[in-house]
Amino acid sequence: MRVALILAAGFLVLFVGGGARFAIGLTFKPMVDEFGWARGQLGLAVALYMVVSAFATLAAGRLADRVSARLLLGAGTLVGAIGIGLMSLVSAPWHAMLLYGVVFAIGNGATSLATVGVMVTHAVSRRTGFANAAVFSGTSVGQLVMIAALAAVLVQIGWRSAFVWLAVAHLALIPFLWFALPARAQHQAGSAALEGHTLREAARTPQFWQLLAIYAICGLDDFFVSTHVVAFAQDRGVGTLVATWWPSRRTAASVRWSPATCSR
């Protein structure tokens, strides 16, 4: 029962975090249209998020072996809630850079795949790969479900309320994490899944740098493109709900480009 709760907690953390971090693409056009910003000004907040969350993930990964998952994931979820919730109050580009690019990035980095993966690996000594795969699917499912749900009501509630509801989703998760996760760090001594290299040893292998390069390319291609593609589709007359789905994104990208498309 305890293992099932841990797996459920990991899935939900990634579900909420995965949906929240991609919500900026959905709110991108309404925000720049309301304030008259250049799209690059809000895009800088996304770029800063990528940098800060990368270092936050590294730091959280080191902490994951030393502190309890309850403390680390609970604190990360709370920080993420503060950052994404206060995005509803932004009125200047630097607000978005601070709240989304720094505060939310730190919280989201602390609740990333790396941290959850350590927790799952400590909790499950057999079929660890399958357990991690099942839990990690929460990221993609969260993007699908949460973004689709927000897109369906965005026109009615507005982009500010969308950020508020994302914060509520984070806060609602904290009591479950407190109940489901152990208060102390868990270790599976002797588990083959936990055997491996130190960071210094791994950095001496070509496989480490190849994996790092693959993840960097994936992040650049996935996150940066998804940030702007909904706004691009909307510029071409595609509705908000349809624009959030990948098939419609590919359709929108195939439309002939014109300078008016990127006028901002």
Secondary structure, 3 states (H helix, E strand, C coil): CHHHHHHHHHHHHHHHHHHHHCHHHHHHHHHHHHHCCCHHHHHHHHHHHHHHHHHHHHHHHHHHCCCCHHHHHHHHHHHHHHHHHHHHHCCCHHHHHHHHHHHHHHHHHHCCHHHHHHHHHHHCCCCHHHHHHHHHHHHHHHHHHHHHHHHHHHHHHHHHHHHHHHHHHHHHHHHHHHHHCCCCCCCCCCCHHHCCCCHHHHCCCHHHHHHHHHHHHHHHHHHHHHHHHHHHHHHCCCCHHHHCCHHHHHHHHCCCCCHHHHCC
